[in-house]
Amino acid sequence: MTLILWSLLLGVAYWVMMHSVPQDPSQLLWSYCLAGFGVGIVGVVPTIAVKSFPAAVRFLGAVVLL
């Protein structure tokens, strides 16, 4: 659920920034801060990927191709 909400926040914040700043440059600071806050999703994705597998699988070093 966190991943979905954070991704939506990033998308909406970026869209708002790109559409509001050309008309009113004074909106840059708050919209840039909101979009930067949404970029926190970048740190969540690797965390989820690492926690998805137990240590024995992560450190196996083998790649299984189907």
Secondary structure, 3 states (H helix, E strand, C coil): CHHHHHHHHHHHHHHHHHHHCCCCHHHHHHHHHHHHHHCCHHHHHHHHHHHCCCHHHHCCCCCCCC
